[in-house]
C-alpha cells in the first residue's frame, strides 16, 4: 500500500508562529498561560529571555498548531528577543490598560517590528488587565483571550491559504516561451525563505 502523503501524517494542517511583545509586567506570560493551560497566577515571575508554549486549535475544519513565543519585556533581554521577530507570522502587542506608559510604549514596539519582523507579519493590539478597568481583555478573567488568539490565527491562515493559491500560476509559467525569466523569478520568490 502506498505511503500517505507527508501532509496527512502531520498532526496539524498549519503551523503558525506567534510572538508576544510589550513592556515588562503587562501580563504577556499570564495571557499565554491562560490561553495554553487555562490557568492564571497573581505572582509576577519576569520572563528571562524567551519561552514558548504550544496549543493546537481548529479553524474551519483545519488543525492549526500555534507555537507561541513569549518574550521578556525587560530592556536587558532586547538583543535575544528581537532575534525571534523574523520567524514570527503574527505579533501580539500587549499593554496594560491601567498603565498609560505601557500604551505609549506601543509605538516603540511597533518600531521594533518594522526593523526586525517580516513585512507581511500580522499584528494585533491587546489591552490586558481589563478586570481592573472597563476595557476588553484580561488574562485574569479569561475575557476575550480566546478571541484574540483565534482572530490573529484566522487572519494568518487566510494569508497562508491565499499565498498557496497565488503560487500556482508561477509554476504554470515554466512551460511558457519566456520560461527562463519567469521560472527564474518564481524560483527566487519561492526559495527566499529557507
Ligand atoms: P515580563 O515577563 O517581565 O515581560 O512580564 P509579563 O508581561 O510577562 O507579565 P506577567 O504575565 O508576568 O504579569 C505581571 C503581573 O501582572 C503578574 O503579577 C500578574 O498576576 C499580573 N496580571 C497579568 N494579567 C493580569 C490581568 O488580566 N489582571 C490582573 N489584575 N493582573 C494581571
Boltz pocket constraint, residues with backbone or C-beta under 6 A from the ligand:
constraints:
  - pocket:
      binder: B
      contacts: [[A, 22], [A, 23], [A, 24], [A, 25], [A, 26], [A, 27], [A, 28], [A, 29], [A, 30], [A, 31], [A, 41], [A, 42], [A, 43], [A, 44], [A, 45], [A, 46], [A, 47], [A, 48], [A, 71], [A, 72], [A, 73], [A, 74], [A, 128], [A, 129], [A, 130], [A, 131], [A, 132], [A, 137], [A, 138], [A, 139], [A, 140], [A, 141]]
      max_distance: 6.0
